[in-house]
Each structure stands twice: as C-alpha cells, then as structure tokens.
C-alpha cells in the first residue's frame, strides 16, 4: 500500500506541474494577445485622429461623438465582467489562468457597439434643425469672404502690383492665399479652435471650413501646374507642386508657433481667454433658443443682402465681360462649393482599412480638380465671351471653394507629427498624383489633340 502510494505521488506531482506549465503558457499567450490588441487599438485611434485633424463636417456639431467616432481608450490587459479593464493578476489558489477566449469575450459589447439607450441619449444631444441651418448660413457668408480675400491677394501679389506671382511661373497666383490660409489655420484651426468652439460651433466651422477653406484652393493650384505641363514646362510644374507644398506646410507651422506665443503672452498678462469664453458661454446658455434664432435671422439677412448686391452688380457688369462680373458671379456660387465640401468632410476618418486617409478632403480636392480641368477644356472648345465669363466664375467660386489647401495642410501636418510620418508623404502623393494625372487626361490631351492655344 505504501509502495503504491509512493508510486502515485510522483505521478500526481507531475500532473500538477503540467497544469502549472499550461497555466503559465496561457497567461503568456493571453498577455501577448492583449498587448497586440491594445497596440492595434492605439494605432487605429492615431490613424483616425490624423484623418480628422482638418475637418469632420457636420459631425463636429455633436457634443459627444459616441457612436460616430468609434474611439475608446481601453486597456486590454484584462477585462472584468462589467467591461472595466484591470491588469491580469495571477491566482495562486487556482493553477489555471483565464483562457484567451474568456479574455476576449468578457469585453463588454457595449464598449464596442453602443446600446440602444446610449444611441438614444446621443440622438438627444444631436443638434437641432436651427443649429444646422445656422451653420449652413455661416459657412456661406464666411465662404464669400474667403473668395473676396483670395481675389484681393491674387491681385495684390500679381503682375499689376507686386509682381511676385504669374500664370507662367511656378510661383502661381493662388500661392499667397494658400500660404495665408495655412498660417491662419495654425491659429484658428489648431491652437484657438477649442476656445472658439466653446463659444460657438457655427463660428468655429465658419472660420475654418468656410473662410479658410475658401481662401485657399487646391483645384486652382493643380490647374496651373497642368497648364505649365501642357506647355512643356515640366520642371516648372514639378517645382510649383514641391515649393507650394513646402511653403504651405511651413506656413501652418509658423502659424501654430506664433499662436502659442500669443497665448503665452495672454497668460503672462493675466488676460486669459477663459474669462471671455466663460462669459460668452453663459450668455449663450441663458436663452439658447433665442440665441440661435437671433443668430440665424441675422445671418440670413446678411446672406440675402450679399447675394442681392452681388447679383445686381454681376448683371450690370456681365455685358462688358469684365473681371468684376466674374468675381461677383463667383461669390454667388461659392457657398455651394463650401456646403458640398462640408458634407464630404463627414467621411474623414470613416475608412475601414485606411482610416488615416481623409477621404472627404481627398474626394473634394480631386473632384474639384477634375471639374476645373473639364471647364478649362470647354472654355477652349466653345470660345465665347459669355461662356468664358460663366466658366471662369464657376472655376474661381464654386470649384475654388469646393477644394481646399488649409484643411489638406492641417491633415498633412498632423500626419507629420504622428508616429508614422510616412502617411503625410503618401497622402500628398495620392492627392497630387491622382489630380495631376486626371487633369492631364481631361485638359492637356484634348488640347494637344485639337491644337488649342
């Protein structure tokens, strides 16, 4: 009996040792898996963040982007039954640690897929019709201001005054406006954006998406490079793309640094914007409905006056085929381009496998570049003063506002600051490559074939 007991003890001990070894193996495997999942989630969050750096469209109106963002700060070291994350702890009393499947499936599904109650709460926080209309009106007004400012900068730095830019050079006419817009994006789209948003979502959207997005234009930039390549000036076209990108990227960095310096001066002078922001928020929240209604009526009146004035001026100048007629028509059609770009911006960060690509901004820029090239081809084919006036107004107003450099540069800068700076270069190459190739096919090839001058 003792002999049997002595023979059995080693076998039992060996069995326990195997169980302990299996337990350690499972713990190591689950730890490695949880680290991989955690790293994957952080990488997805970063990709989504850089894609949403410039604009997210009407999604910005939501106070809590609960179901939209899909972004959760979770640690996958261990998950309790309630979905609360806790580090893995070894249980000395039990030789077997939780299995991999237990760790994965113990994650609360509500953390990944919001429950119906959460969705209903999110819908209650969604902006009402008044707030949405206010944003559309604000975008239209600031978009018109962006068109006027872009026109002024083009004339100021053009051959008539300063003489720094030209249609026949890589210093293209829209370069000053792209640089100024990128610089101001560093101020109002990066450093002071949160402060402006606290005061008014419509104001923040109007300044960044409306004014700065319309002040800068990608389609005009791309078309000038296509023009140069059509004339055989391929070196100038390459330099125009490269220098334009470098100057715009440097402008937003300079804007961010100067804005931070200004904010530091305000703190040193004890005149922080927090007090002003708090007072504005209190006034707005006191009677929010009246605040929205008043702002909406004011913006509607301003937009009506602007469209009426520009419409009358365009009608009076149209017969003379003057530059002013093109400008006034561009101001009338400009808001439509802003609205389309704002709608497309909702798809930034929404890609499944390529979340780091801002598909909304990319689509807007490529679409505007193709339409710009198509109108340029039609202008040469039709060759009438009336069509030239209307097409030029659509190019400068509608397509100039549909495309943007300020948002593109904000996304490019965010990618450069991320852990994967290669995304910035890939994004720029995709944007310029597709736009330039399609522009060449739509504009240059027919011009070469038909012999247009």
Buried (B, 14 or more C-beta within 10 A) or exposed (E): EEEEEEEEEEEEEEEEEEEEEEBEEBBEBBBEBBEEBBEEBBBBBBBBBBBBBBBBBBBBBBEEBBEBBBBEEBBBBBBEEEBEBEEBEEEEEEBEBBEBEEBBEBBBEEEEEBEEEBEEEBEEEEBEEBBBBBBBBBBBBBBBBBBBBBBEBBBBBBEEEEEBBBEEBBBBBBBBBBBBBBBBBBBBBBBBBEBBBBBBBBBBBBBBBBBBBBBBBBBBBBBBBBBBBBBEBEEBBBBBBEBBBEBBBBBBBBBBEBBBEEBEEEEEEEEEBEEEBEEBEEEBEEEEEEBBEEBBEEBBEBBEEBBEEBBEBBEEBBEEEBEBBBBBBBBBBBBBBBBBBBEBBBBBBBBEEEBBBBBBBBBBBBBBBBBBBBBBBBBBEEEEEEBBBBBBBBBBBBBBBBBBBBBBBBBBBBBBEBEBEEBBEBBBEEBBEBBBEBBBEBBBEBBEEEEBE
